[in-house]
Amino acid sequence: MTLLLRHEDVCAAVGMADAIVAMEEAFREEGEGAVLLPPRINMKAGKGWLRVGPVSLEKSGWMGFKAMNLAPGHGVRYQVHLYRADSGELLAIMDAQHLTTLRTGASSAVATKRLARSGPAGSARTARSDAGIGHREICEGLQPYAREPRPAG
């Protein structure tokens, strides 16, 4: 049965700690070469736009897409469709406003954790990590982590 999760449902179910764990695992999987992440589809729609970003996490068995749209005067809306890769079963359709906010913060947290140096020099690098390092650089920084054993628990 497909879950339909409204904004309030997602806010009640997922927090920043969950998002950080999820992003660490997703970056690890991408570092292992097990993520298919084609470019987003972008198109004009009315006076706004529609974007769709598909992804498949081959190792963990999830696939889906995030759709975003802008209608002037109404703002940007986000939605995620989550599927089980082996069966194609649609597991959930969810409002993704909260997920989008969490993902942004969690990606920065993972980058800071993996790329910041310890000691005083680490402070300067940490301060610029969010602005100066992109997704690919984060993944490259996580490459050694991809081979580390997972902590118990």
C-alpha positions in Angstrom: 0.0 0.0 0.0 1.4 3.4 -1.0 1.7 5.9 1.8 0.6 9.5 1.1 2.5 11.8 3.5 1.6 15.4 3.9 4.0 18.0 5.2 2.9 17.6 8.7 3.4 13.8 8.5 6.9 14.2 7.2 7.8 16.7 9.8 6.6 14.3 12.5 8.5 11.4 11.1 11.9 12.7 10.1 14.4 14.9 12.0 17.9 16.2 11.3 19.6 13.3 13.0 17.8 10.9 10.6 18.7 13.1 7.6 22.4 13.1 8.5 22.5 9.3 8.8 20.6 9.0 5.5 23.0 11.4 3.7 26.1 9.7 5.1 24.7 6.4 3.7 23.8 7.9 0.4 27.2 9.6 0.0 28.9 6.3 0.9 26.8 4.4 -1.7 27.6 7.0 -4.3 31.3 6.8 -3.4 31.1 3.0 -4.0 29.7 3.7 -7.5 26.3 2.3 -6.7 24.2 5.4 -7.3 22.7 6.4 -10.7 22.1 10.1 -10.6 21.3 11.5 -14.1 20.9 15.3 -14.6 17.6 16.9 -13.6 15.0 17.5 -16.2 14.2 21.3 -16.3 11.4 22.8 -18.3 9.4 26.0 -18.4 5.8 25.5 -17.3 3.4 28.4 -17.7 5.1 31.4 -16.1 7.1 29.1 -13.8 9.0 25.9 -14.1 9.0 22.2 -13.4 12.1 20.1 -12.4 12.4 16.4 -11.9 15.4 14.7 -10.4 15.5 10.9 -10.6 17.9 8.7 -8.6 18.5 5.0 -8.1 20.5 3.7 -5.1 21.5 0.3 -6.5 23.0 -1.2 -3.4 20.3 -0.3 -0.9 17.5 -0.9 -3.4 15.7 2.4 -3.5 14.7 4.5 -6.4 12.6 7.5 -7.0 12.4 11.1 -8.0 11.9 14.6 -6.6 9.6 16.9 -8.5 9.8 20.7 -7.9 7.6 23.4 -9.4 7.4 27.1 -9.2 4.1 28.9 -9.9 4.6 32.7 -9.6 2.8 34.0 -6.6 2.5 30.6 -5.0 6.2 29.7 -4.4 8.1 26.4 -4.9 6.5 23.1 -4.1 8.4 19.8 -3.6 7.3 16.2 -3.9 9.1 12.9 -3.6 8.0 9.5 -5.0 9.9 6.6 -3.4 10.0 3.1 -5.0 11.4 -0.3 -4.1 13.9 -0.9 -6.9 13.6 -4.7 -7.1 9.8 -4.8 -7.5 9.0 -1.3 -8.8 6.5 -0.9 -5.9 5.6 2.7 -5.2 6.1 2.9 -1.4 5.3 6.6 -0.8 4.4 9.9 -2.3 5.4 12.7 0.1 5.5 16.4 0.4 9.2 17.2 0.3 9.5 20.7 1.7 10.8 19.5 5.0 13.0 16.8 3.4 14.6 19.4 1.1 15.5 21.6 4.1 16.8 18.6 6.0 18.8 17.3 3.1 20.5 20.7 2.6 21.5 20.9 6.3 22.5 17.2 6.5 24.7 17.5 3.4 26.5 20.4 5.0 26.9 18.4 8.3 28.4 15.4 6.5 30.7 17.6 4.5 31.9 19.4 7.6 32.4 16.1 9.5 34.4 14.6 6.6 36.3 17.6 5.3 37.1 19.8 8.3 40.6 19.4 9.8 41.0 19.1 13.5 42.6 22.0 15.4 42.5 25.8 14.7 43.1 25.4 10.9 39.9 23.3 10.7 37.8 26.2 11.7 38.5 28.3 8.6 37.9 25.3 6.3 34.7 24.4 8.1 33.4 28.0 7.7 33.8 27.9 4.0 32.9 24.2 3.4 29.2 24.9 2.6 29.9 27.7 0.2 33.0 26.5 -1.5 32.5 22.7 -1.9 30.1 21.2 -4.3 28.4 17.8 -4.3 31.2 16.0 -6.3 33.9 17.4 -4.0 31.9 16.1 -1.0 31.7 12.7 -2.6 35.4 12.7 -3.3 36.0 13.7 0.3 33.9 10.8 1.4 35.6 8.3 -0.8 37.9 7.0 2.0 34.8 6.8 4.2 33.1 4.5 1.7 35.7 1.8 2.5 35.5 2.2 6.3 33.5 -0.3 8.3 30.1 0.9 9.5 29.9 1.6 13.2 27.9 -0.9 15.3 24.4 0.3 16.2 
